[in-house]
Amino acid sequence: MRKLVVSIRNMTDEQREAIRATAAELGWTAEIYEDKNEAVAAAGSAEVVFGDTPRFALDAPGLKWICSPSAGVNHFMKSEAFMKSGVMLSNSSGAYGTTISEHILMVTLAMQRRLPEYQEKVRAKEWFRGYTIRSIKGSRMLIMGTGDIGSSAAERFRPFGPASIVGMNTSGVDESGMFDQMITPAGLSDVLPETDIVVMALPLTEKTRHIMDAEKLGLLPDGALIVNVGRGACIDQEALVYELQAGRLRAALDVFEKEPISEDSELWDCPNLLITPHVSGDMLLPYTVEKIVEQFLEDFRRYAAGEKPLRAVELEKGY
């Protein structure tokens, strides 16, 4: 009997049962593990794995497909053994739009309303009311990456009345209908001088690595806010720290070039910076887990029928 191994955090009993029932209906057996190491050990005879480590590809000679519960799969790209394995990879793109777009909205409002500074005053037991604040209303926005996350963010920002929402993707096509203007990376330098809020929701590829370098950061107007929920290496972190310490730019970062941030990193004490420890997505919102399982079962049915999963990753592109 064909075998499926599952190692996904935070699933409900109903979701586990849905996986087992679907596998049985299709003539498969499903083994579900809470512990990732136990799942890796059990994957030797698996044909399909629903889990998030390239280690599955090392000791499973019959493995054909790994479905990652993450949207980003750079950790698979970094594994030479996985890249040589010939195992098909799919991701869970489309499951994180709600949780990450809500995070983007939260940190944008926090930075615009100077919440971090007010919290510092409160912790010092000071009654201070003098910070100048900014509004999303009338702001010129750029969202880099217009997939599920970027388009969901645009949808949530729209009622706040931004002056414009510009999207950037590789095609220059607005498939969601959520943007006032679409550009490709070639047009980035033209729009940055007119941008107040930059939201970055990009995958990490050779083309997006340090796409926001010192030159691009220098094009932003004074006081511009950068929110990054994609991949840390899409920003030249050293160049950004320089701008933050100079007081010219502000940032809310959920992702970093190296994670976790080292204890001696200058980021911890960097002014004009709101840090969250890569929690904008993750699998902490029950809806996210529900969506991940739902998408996997859809692709699992396709795979069992001899069809390609809808969310198969193009390894040469990295997403």
SERO-4910 file (N, C-alpha, C, O; in steps of 0.05 Angstrom, whole numbers):
BEGIN
 pado doro    nc1    nc2    nc3   cac1   cac2   cac3    cc1    cc2    cc3    oc1    oc2    oc3
  Met    A     17    -24      0      0      0      0     18     25      0     38     26     14
  Arg    A     10     45    -16     26     69    -18     24     85      8      3     85     22
  Lys    A     46     97     16     48    108     43     52    138     43     69    149     28
  Leu    A     37    152     60     40    180     65     49    184     94     38    172    112
  Val    A     69    201     98     79    208    124     74    238    129     80    254    112
  Val    A     62    244    152     55    272    158     68    281    184     68    266    204
  Ser    A     80    304    183     91    317    207     85    346    207    102    362    197
  Ile    A     62    354    217     53    382    216     45    390    244     31    376    258
  Arg    A     54    414    252     48    424    279     19    435    281      8    444    261
  Asn    A      8    433    305    -16    447    312    -41    438    298    -61    453    296
  Met    A    -41    413    287    -65    403    275    -86    395    296    -78    386    318
  Thr    A   -111    397    289   -132    387    306   -137    357    301   -128    346    281
  Asp    A   -152    345    319   -159    316    315   -175    313    289   -173    294    275
  Glu    A   -192    333    284   -209    332    259   -192    333    234   -198    319    215
  Gln    A   -171    349    235   -153    351    211   -137    325    208   -133    316    185
  Arg    A   -128    314    229   -114    288    227   -132    266    216   -124    251    199
  Glu    A   -157    266    225   -176    246    215   -182    251    186   -186    232    171
  Ala    A   -184    276    178   -189    282    149   -167    271    132   -172    261    110
  Ile    A   -142    274    141   -119    264    126   -120    233    124   -117    221    103
  Arg    A   -125    220    147   -126    191    147   -149    181    129   -146    162    114
  Ala    A   -173    194    131   -196    185    116   -191    189     86   -199    171     70
  Thr    A   -179    211     78   -174    216     49   -154    195     39   -157    185     17
  Ala    A   -133    190     55   -113    170     47   -126    143     43   -121    129     23
  Ala    A   -143    134     62   -156    108     61   -175    107     37   -176     86     23
  Glu    A   -189    129     31   -207    130      8   -192    125    -18   -202    113    -37
  Leu    A   -167    135    -19   -151    134    -44   -134    109    -44   -119    104    -63
  Gly    A   -136     92    -24   -121     67    -23    -93     70    -12    -75     54    -18
  Trp    A    -88     91      3    -62     96     16    -64     92     46    -86     89     57
  Thr    A    -41     90     59    -40     90     88    -26    116     96     -6    124     85
  Ala    A    -37    129    117    -25    154    127    -15    150    155    -29    140    173
  Glu    A     10    157    160     23    157    187     28    186    195     42    200    181
  Ile    A     18    194    218     20    221    227     36    222    253     31    207    272
  Tyr    A     56    240    253     75    241    276     76    270    286     75    289    271
  Glu    A     77    273    312     81    299    325    110    306    324    117    330    320
  Asp    A    127    287    328    156    292    329    169    289    301    165    269    288
  Lys    A    183    311    293    194    311    266    215    289    262    217    277    241
  Asn    A    231    283    283    251    263    280    239    235    277    249    219    261
  Glu    A    217    230    291    202    205    287    191    203    259    192    181    246
  Ala    A    182    225    248    171    225    221    193    219    201    189    204    182
  Val    A    216    231    205    239    227    186    247    197    187    252    185    166
  Ala    A    247    185    211    255    157    214    234    139    201    242    117    191
  Ala    A    209    147    200    188    131    189    185    135    159    169    120    146
  Ala    A    199    154    148    194    161    120    209    143    100    206    147     76
  Gly    A    224    124    109    240    107     92    224     94     70    233     90     47
  Ser    A    199     86     76    182     72     56    160     90     46    141     80     33
  Ala    A    162    116     51    141    134     42    144    142     13    166    145      3
  Glu    A    121    147      0    121    158    -27    116    188    -26    127    203    -43
  Val    A    101    197     -6     94    225     -3     98    233     26     92    218     44
  Val    A    109    257     30    113    268     57    100    296     57    104    312     40
  Phe    A     85    300     78     73    327     84     88    337    108     80    332    131
  Gly    A    110    352    104    127    361    125    147    381    115    148    387     91
  Asp    A    163    392    133    179    416    126    209    414    130    221    433    139
  Thr    A    220    391    123    249    389    124    260    373    100    248    353     93
  Pro    A    281    382     88    293    367     65    305    341     74    312    324     57
  Arg    A    308    336    100    319    311    110    303    287    100    314    265     98
  Phe    A    277    291     95    261    269     86    272    256     60    268    232     56
  Ala    A    285    272     44    294    263     18    319    246     20    327    233      0
  Leu    A    332    245     43    358    232     45    356    202     48    372    187     36
  Asp    A    337    192     64    336    164     70    310    151     61    302    130     72
  Ala    A    297    162     41    272    150     31    275    146      1    267    163    -15
  Pro    A    285    123     -7    291    118    -35    266    118    -53    268    123    -77
  Gly    A    242    113    -41    218    113    -57    203    139    -56    181    141    -67
  Leu    A    214    160    -43    200    185    -40    197    199    -67    217    202    -82
  Lys    A    173    208    -73    168    222    -98    160    251    -95    165    268   -112
  Trp    A    148    258    -72    138    285    -69    138    293    -39    130    278    -22
  Ile    A    149    318    -34    147    330     -8    129    355    -11    134    372    -27
  Cys    A    108    356      6     92    381      8    100    395     33     97    385     55
  Ser    A    111    419     30    119    435     52     96    452     62     81    463     46
  Pro    A     92    453     89     70    470    100     78    500     99     61    517    106
  Ser    A    102    506     91    111    534     89    105    545     61    102    530     42
  Ala    A    104    572     59    102    584     33    130    587     20    134    581     -3
  Gly    A    149    596     37    176    598     27    191    571     30    188    557     50
  Val    A    207    564     10    221    538     11    251    541      6    263    523     -5
  Asn    A    262    564     15    291    568     11    307    547     26    329    541     17
  His    A    297    537     48    312    517     64    315    491     48    335    477     52
  Phe    A    297    486     30    300    463     12    320    469    -10    337    452    -17
  Met    A    320    494    -20    338    501    -41    367    500    -32    386    495    -47
  Lys    A    372    504     -5    399    504      6    410    476      9    434    473     13
  Ser    A    392    456      8    401    428     13    410    416    -14    394    410    -31
  Glu    A    436    412    -16    447    400    -41    436    372    -45    431    364    -67
  Ala    A    433    357    -23    423    330    -24    394    330    -35    387    313    -51
  Phe    A    378    349    -26    351    350    -36    350    357    -65    336    345    -81
  Met    A    366    377    -73    366    387   -100    374    365   -120    367    365   -143
  Lys    A    390    346   -110    399    324   -127    381    300   -126    385    280   -141
  Ser    A    361    300   -108    345    277   -103    324    271   -124    316    248   -128
  Gly    A    316    291   -139    295    287   -159    267    287   -147    248    282   -162
  Val    A    265    291   -121    239    292   -108    224    317   -115    235    339   -114
  Met    A    198    315   -122    182    338   -128    176    353   -102    171    340    -81
  Leu    A    175    379   -104    169    396    -81    145    414    -87    143    425   -108
  Ser    A    127    416    -67    106    435    -69    105    451    -43    117    442    -23
  Asn    A     92    474    -43     91    490    -19     62    496    -11     43    485    -23
  Ser    A     58    513      8     31    520     18     25    549     12     11    562     28
  Ser    A     35    559    -10     28    586    -19     -2    589    -21    -15    572    -33
  Gly    A    -13    610    -10    -42    614    -11    -55    610     16    -78    617     20
  Ala    A    -39    599     35    -50    594     62    -44    616     82    -55    617    104
  Tyr    A    -25    634     75    -15    653     94    -25    682     90    -17    699    105
  Gly    A    -41    687     70    -49    714     64    -63    727     87    -58    751     93
  Thr    A    -81    713    101    -96    725    123    -78    733    146    -77    756    155
  Thr    A    -62    714    156    -46    719    180    -24    740    175    -19    757    192
  Ile    A    -11    738    152     12    756    147      2    784    140     14    803    148
  Ser    A    -20    786    125    -30    813    119    -40    827    144    -38    851    146
  Glu    A    -52    812    163    -60    824    188    -36    834    204    -36    855    216
  His    A    -14    818    203     11    827    216     21    852    203     30    871    216
  Ile    A     21    853    176     31    877    162     15    901    170     26    923    176
  Leu    A    -11    899    171    -28    921    180    -22    929    208    -21    953    214
  Met    A    -19    909    226    -13    915    254     12    931    258     12    952    271
  Val    A     34    922    245     60    936    250     60    963    236     74    982    245
  Thr    A     47    965    213     45    991    199     31   1011    217     41   1034    220
  Leu    A      8   1004    228     -6   1022    246     11   1029    270     11   1052    279
  Ala    A     24   1009    281     41   1013    305     63   1033    300     68   1051    316
  Met    A     75   1031    276     97   1049    270     87   1077    263     98   1097    270
  Gln    A     64   1078    248     53   1104    241     43   1119    265     45   1144    266
  Arg    A     33   1105    285     22   1117    309     43   1119    332     36   1127    354
  Arg    A     68   1111    326     90   1113    345     86   1096    370     95   1104    392
  Leu    A     74   1073    367     68   1055    390     93   1046    404     94   1047    429
  Pro    A    115   1038    390    139   1030    405    150   1051    423    158   1046    446
  Glu    A    150   1076    414    160   1098    430    142   1103    454    152   1108    477
  Tyr    A    116   1102    450     98   1107    472    100   1084    493     98   1089    517
  Gln    A    105   1060    483    108   1038    502    133   1041    519    133   1034    543
  Glu    A    154   1052    508    179   1057    523    173   1078    545    183   1075    567
  Lys    A    158   1098    538    151   1119    558    134   1107    581    138   1112    604
  Val    A    115   1090    573     97   1077    593    113   1059    612    109   1060    636
  Arg    A    132   1044    601    149   1026    617    166   1042    637    172   1033    659
  Ala    A    173   1067    629    188   1085    646    170   1101    665    180   1118    679
  Lys    A    144   1095    664    124   1109    680    123   1139    675    120   1155    693
  Glu    A    126   1145    649    124   1173    641     98   1178    626     90   1161    610
  Trp    A     85   1200    631     60   1208    618     67   1228    596     66   1252    601
  Phe    A     74   1217    573     83   1234    551     64   1233    527     55   1211    521
  Arg    A     57   1256    515     37   1256    494     46   1271    469     29   1280    454
  Gly    A     72   1274    465     81   1293    444     90   1283    418     99   1299    401
  Tyr    A     89   1256    413     99   1246    387     82   1254    364     57   1250    365
  Thr    A     94   1264    343     80   1268    318     74   1241    304     92   1225    302
  Ile    A     50   1238    295     43   1212    283     37   1215    254     34   1237    244
  Arg    A     36   1192    240     30   1192    211      5   1175    207     -4   1160    224
  Ser    A     -7   1178    183    -31   1163    176    -26   1146    151    -11   1153    133
  Ile    A    -41   1124    149    -41   1109    124    -57   1125    103    -50   1124     79
  Lys    A    -77   1139    112    -93   1156     94    -75   1176     80    -60   1191     93
  Gly    A    -76   1176     54    -60   1194     38    -32   1185     33    -17   1198     18
  Ser    A    -23   1162     45      4   1152     40      6   1138     13    -14   1127      3
  Arg    A     29   1140      2     35   1126    -23     48   1100    -17     70   1100     -5
  Met    A     36   1078    -25     45   1051    -17     57   1036    -40     47   1038    -63
  Leu    A     77   1020    -34     88   1001    -54     88    974    -41     99    970    -19
  Ile    A     76    954    -54     77    927    -44     93    910    -63     85    905    -86
  Met    A    115    900    -54    134    885    -71    128    855    -67    133    844    -46
  Gly    A    116    843    -87    106    816    -86     76    817    -83     65    825    -63
  Thr    A     62    808   -104     33    813   -106     17    786   -107     -4    785   -118
  Gly    A     29    765    -95     15    740    -93     -6    741    -71    -18    762    -65
  Asp    A    -12    719    -59    -32    717    -38    -28    737    -16    -46    750     -7
  Ile    A     -3    739     -6      3    757     16      1    786      8    -12    802     22
  Gly    A     14    793    -14     14    821    -23    -14    831    -30    -21    853    -23
  Ser    A    -29    814    -44    -56    823    -52    -75    824    -28    -92    842    -27
  Ser    A    -71    806     -8    -87    807     16    -80    832     32    -98    844     44
  Ala    A    -55    840     32    -47    865     46    -60    889     32    -70    907     46
  Ala    A    -59    890      6    -71    912     -9   -101    914     -3   -112    936      1
  Glu    A   -115    891     -2   -143    891      4   -149    902     32   -169    917     35
  Arg    A   -132    896     51   -137    906     78   -129    936     81   -141    950     98
  Phe    A   -110    945     66   -102    973     68   -122    992     53   -125   1015     61
  Arg    A   -136    981     33   -153    998     17   -173   1015     33   -175   1039     27
  Pro    A   -187   1004     53   -206   1021     68   -194   1043     84   -208   1061     92
  Phe    A   -167   1042     88   -154   1064    103   -148   1088     86   -139   1109     97
  Gly    A   -154   1087     60   -152   1110     43   -124   1119     35   -118   1142     35
  Pro    A   -106   1100     28    -80   1109     18    -83   1124     -8   -102   1120    -23
  Ala    A    -64   1142    -14    -66   1157    -39    -63   1139    -63    -76   1143    -83
  Ser    A    -47   1118    -60    -44   1099    -82    -31   1073    -71    -16   1074    -51
  Ile    A    -37   1051    -84    -23   1026    -77    -11   1015   -103    -26   1006   -121
  Val    A     15   1015   -104     30   1005   -128     39    977   -121     49    972    -99
  Gly    A     36    959   -140     46    931   -136     70    926   -154     73    938   -176
  Met    A     88    909   -146    111    901   -162    112    871   -163    113    857   -143
  Asn    A    114    860   -188    119    832   -192    134    828   -218    140    848   -232
  Thr    A    141    804   -225    158    800   -248    144    804   -274    156    810   -294
  Ser    A    117    801   -274    102    803   -299     91    831   -304     85    839   -327
  Gly    A     88    847   -283     75    873   -285     45    871   -289     33    891   -297
  Val    A     33    848   -284      5    843   -288     -9    841   -261      0    827   -243
  Asp    A    -31    856   -258    -47    855   -233    -69    834   -236    -90    840   -247
  Glu    A    -64    811   -225    -84    789   -227   -105    791   -206   -126    779   -209
  Ser    A   -100    806   -185   -119    808   -163   -138    832   -166   -160    832   -153
  Gly    A   -131    852   -181   -148    876   -184   -146    894   -159   -163    911   -156
  Met    A   -126    891   -142   -124    905   -118   -105    930   -119   -102    945   -100
  Phe    A    -92    934   -142    -71    954   -144    -79    976   -163    -92    972   -183
  Asp    A    -69   1000   -157    -74   1023   -174    -55   1024   -198    -61   1035   -219
  Gln    A    -31   1012   -193    -11   1012   -214      6    987   -209     11    979   -187
  Met    A     16    975   -231     34    952   -229     60    959   -243     61    970   -265
  Ile    A     82    951   -231    108    954   -243    123    927   -242    116    909   -227
  Thr    A    144    925   -257    163    903   -255    188    914   -240    190    938   -235
  Pro    A    206    896   -231    230    906   -217    245    928   -233    259    944   -220
  Ala    A    243    928   -259    257    948   -275    247    976   -269    262    996   -273
  Gly    A    222    979   -259    211   1005   -253    213   1013   -224    202   1034   -216
  Leu    A    228    998   -208    229   1003   -180    241   1030   -173    230   1045   -156
  Ser    A    263   1037   -186    276   1063   -180    258   1086   -187    262   1108   -175
  Asp    A    240   1083   -205    222   1106   -212    201   1112   -191    193   1135   -188
  Val    A    192   1091   -177    170   1095   -158    180   1100   -129    165   1111   -113
  Leu    A    204   1091   -122    213   1094    -95    214   1122    -84    206   1127    -61
  Pro    A    222   1142   -100    222   1170    -90    194   1180    -82    192   1200    -68
  Glu    A    174   1167    -93    146   1176    -87    131   1156    -69    107   1154    -70
  Thr    A    146   1141    -52    134   1120    -36    138   1126     -6    161   1132      3
  Asp    A    117   1125      9    118   1130     38    119   1104     54    132   1103     75
  Ile    A    106   1082     44    106   1057     58    113   1035     38     99   1032     17
  Val    A    133   1019     44    141    997     27    135    971     42    145    967     65
  Val    A    120    953     30    115    927     41    129    906     24    125    905      0
  Met    A    146    890     36    161    870     21    151    842     28    153    833     51
  Ala    A    140    828      8    130    801     11    141    783    -11    127    770    -25
  Leu    A    168    784    -14    181    771    -36    194    745    -28    202    742     -5
  Pro    A    194    725    -46    211    702    -42    240    709    -46    246    730    -58
  Leu    A    258    693    -36    287    698    -40    296    683    -64    297    658    -64
  Thr    A    305    697    -84    317    686   -108    342    702   -114    348    722   -101
  Glu    A    357    694   -134    380    709   -142    373    737   -151    389    756   -148
  Lys    A    349    740   -162    340    767   -171    330    784   -149    330    809   -151
  Thr    A    320    772   -127    309    789   -105    329    793    -82    324    809    -65
  Arg    A    351    778    -82    371    781    -61    382    810    -62    392    819    -82
  His    A    379    824    -39    388    852    -37    375    870    -58    388    889    -68
  Ile    A    351    864    -66    337    881    -85    334    909    -74    334    929    -88
  Met    A    331    911    -47    331    937    -34    360    941    -22    365    935      1
  Asp    A    377    951    -39    405    955    -31    408    985    -23    389    999    -21
  Ala    A    433    993    -17    438   1020     -8    427   1041    -28    416   1061    -20
  Glu    A    431   1036    -53    422   1055    -74    391   1057    -73    381   1080    -73
  Lys    A    377   1035    -72    348   1036    -72    337   1048    -46    318   1064    -47
  Leu    A    349   1041    -24    341   1053      2    345   1083      1    329   1099     12
  Gly    A    366   1092    -12    372   1120    -13    352   1136    -30    350   1161    -28
  Leu    A    337   1122    -47    317   1136    -63    291   1142    -48    276   1159    -56
  Leu    A    287   1128    -26    262   1132    -10    263   1160      3    284   1169     11
  Pro    A    240   1172      5    239   1199     19    243   1196     49    240   1174     60
  Asp    A    251   1217     62    256   1217     90    230   1209    105    208   1218     98
  Gly    A    233   1192    125    210   1183    141    195   1159    129    176   1150    142
  Ala    A    204   1149    106    190   1126     94    193   1101    113    212   1098    127
  Leu    A    172   1084    112    171   1060    128    174   1036    111    161   1034     90
  Ile    A    191   1017    119    194    991    105    184    969    123    193    967    146
  Val    A    166    952    113    156    929    127    165    905    111    157    902     88
  Asn    A    180    887    123    189    863    109    179    838    123    186    832    146
  Val    A    163    822    108    152    797    118    160    774     99    151    751    103
  Gly    A    176    780     79    184    760     59    208    745     68    207    725     83
  Arg    A    231    753     58    257    741     66    277    763     73    278    784     59
  Gly    A    292    759     95    309    779    105    330    788     85    337    812     84
  Ala    A    341    770     69    362    776     50    353    792     26    369    800      9
  Cys    A    327    798     24    318    815      3    325    845      8    324    861    -10
  Ile    A    333    851     33    343    877     40    373    875     47    381    856     60
  Asp    A    388    894     38    416    897     48    414    907     77    411    931     81
  Gln    A    417    888     96    411    895    124    430    916    134    422    934    149
  Glu    A    456    915    127    475    935    135    468    962    126    470    982    141
  Ala    A    459    964    101    452    990     90    427   1001    103    424   1025    108
  Leu    A    408    983    110    384    991    123    390   1001    151    379   1022    160
  Val    A    407    987    166    415    996    193    427   1024    192    421   1041    209
  Tyr    A    443   1029    172    455   1056    169    433   1077    167    435   1098    179
  Glu    A    413   1072    150    391   1091    146    374   1094    172    365   1116    178
  Leu    A    370   1073    186    354   1074    211    369   1090    233    358   1106    246
  Gln    A    395   1084    235    411   1098    255    414   1128    249    417   1144    267
  Ala    A    413   1135    223    414   1163    215    387   1176    220    385   1201    218
  Gly    A    366   1161    226    340   1173    231    325   1180    206    305   1194    207
  Arg    A    334   1170    183    321   1178    158    298   1160    151    278   1169    140
  Leu    A    301   1134    156    280   1114    150    271   1100    175    284   1102    196
  Arg    A    248   1086    173    237   1070    194    232   1042    183    228   1039    159
  Ala    A    231   1022    200    226    995    190    212    978    212    216    982    236
  Ala    A    196    959    202    185    937    218    193    911    204    183    905    182
  Leu    A    210    896    217    222    872    205    213    847    220    216    846    244
  Asp    A    203    828    205    196    802    216    216    781    207    216    758    218
  Val    A    233    787    188    252    769    176    279    782    174    281    807    171
  Phe    A    301    766    176    328    777    178    347    759    162    341    736    156
  Glu    A    370    771    155    389    756    139    399    731    153    403    710    141
  Lys    A    402    733    180    409    710    196    390    708    220    386    728    234
  Glu    A    378    685    223    359    681    245    367    657    262    376    637    251
  Pro    A    364    659    288    356    683    303    377    704    303    401    699    297
  Ile    A    370    729    309    389    750    311    408    745    334    400    737    355
  Ser    A    434    749    329    454    743    349    452    763    372    442    786    369
  Glu    A    460    755    396    458    772    419    473    798    417    465    818    428
  Asp    A    495    798    401    511    822    399    504    839    374    518    858    367
  Ser    A    481    832    361    474    847    337    465    875    344    452    880    364
  Glu    A    473    894    327    465    922    331    435    926    326    424    947    332
  Leu    A    422    906    314    393    909    309    377    912    335    358    927    335
  Trp    A    385    899    356    370    900    381    366    928    391    344    935    402
  Asp    A    386    945    388    385    972    398    382    993    376    386   1017    380
  Cys    A    375    984    352    373   1002    330    348   1020    332    326   1009    337
  Pro    A    351   1046    330    327   1063    331    310   1060    307    318   1051    286
  Asn    A    285   1068    310    266   1069    288    260   1041    276    253   1039    253
  Leu    A    263   1021    293    260    993    283    242    978    302    246    977    327
  Leu    A    222    965    291    204    946    306    211    918    297    209    911    273
  Ile    A    220    901    316    228    874    310    206    854    319    197    856    342
  Thr    A    199    835    302    184    812    310    199    787    301    211    788    280
  Pro    A    199    765    317    217    742    311    205    722    291    201    699    298
  His    A    201    731    267    191    714    245    165    699    253    163    675    252
  Val    A    146    715    261    120    704    270     96    714    254     73    708    261
  Ser    A    101    729    233     78    740    218     62    718    205     38    720    202
  Gly    A     75    696    198     61    673    186     61    650    206     43    649    223
  Asp    A     81    633    204     83    609    221     56    594    220     41    597    201
  Met    A     51    578    240     26    562    240     12    565    267      2    546    278
  Leu    A     11    590    276      0    597    302    -29    605    300    -44    604    320
  Leu    A    -39    613    277    -67    619    273    -82    594    264    -74    583    243
  Pro    A   -102    585    278   -116    560    270   -126    561    242   -125    540    228
  Tyr    A   -135    584    232   -144    585    204   -122    578    184   -127    565    164
  Thr    A    -97    586    191    -75    580    173    -70    550    171    -67    539    149
  Val    A    -71    536    193    -67    507    193    -90    493    177    -86    475    162
  Glu    A   -114    503    182   -137    493    168   -134    495    137   -140    477    122
  Lys    A   -124    518    129   -120    523    100    -97    506     89    -99    496     67
  Ile    A    -76    503    104    -53    486     96    -62    458     91    -56    446     71
  Val    A    -77    447    110    -87    419    107   -106    417     84   -105    397     69
  Glu    A   -124    436     81   -143    436     59   -129    436     32   -137    421     14
  Gln    A   -108    453     29    -94    454      4    -78    428     -1    -77    419    -24
  Phe    A    -66    417     20    -52    392     16    -70    370      6    -64    356    -12
  Leu    A    -94    368     19   -113    346     11   -122    350    -18   -126    331    -33
  Glu    A   -125    375    -27   -132    380    -55   -109    371    -73   -115    357    -93
  Asp    A    -84    377    -66    -62    369    -83    -57    339    -80    -48    326   -100
  Phe    A    -62    327    -57    -59    298    -53    -77    283    -71    -70    263    -83
  Arg    A   -102    292    -73   -121    279    -91   -111    281   -120   -114    262   -135
  Arg    A   -101    304   -128    -90    307   -155    -67    288   -159    -65    275   -180
  Tyr    A    -49    286   -140    -25    269   -143    -34    240   -145    -24    226   -163
  Ala    A    -53    231   -129    -62    203   -129    -75    197   -156    -76    173   -164
  Ala    A    -86    217   -169    -99    213   -195    -79    216   -218    -87    215   -241
  Gly    A    -53    219   -212    -33    222   -232    -29    250   -243    -17    254   -264
  Glu    A    -40    270   -229    -38    298   -238    -18    312   -221    -11    304   -199
  Lys    A     -8    334   -232     12    350   -218     -1    367   -196    -22    379   -201
  Pro    A     10    369   -172     -1    387   -152     -2    415   -161     16    425   -176
  Leu    A    -23    429   -153    -27    457   -162     -4    475   -152      2    496   -164
  Arg    A      8    468   -129     27    486   -117     56    475   -119     73    480   -102
  Ala    A     61    460   -140     87    450   -145    107    473   -149    101    492   -163
  Val    A    130    470   -137    151    491   -138    168    487   -163    176    464   -169
  Glu    A    174    508   -177    193    507   -199    220    512   -187    228    534   -181
  Leu    A    236    491   -185    261    492   -170    280    512   -183    296    524   -169
  Glu    A    279    515   -209    298    534   -222    291    563   -215    309    580   -215
  Lys    A    266    568   -208    258    595   -199    260    598   -169    266    620   -160
  Gly    A    257    577   -154    258    579   -125    231    584   -112    230    589    -88
  Tyr    A    209    582   -128    183    586   -116    162    574   -134    138    575   -129
***
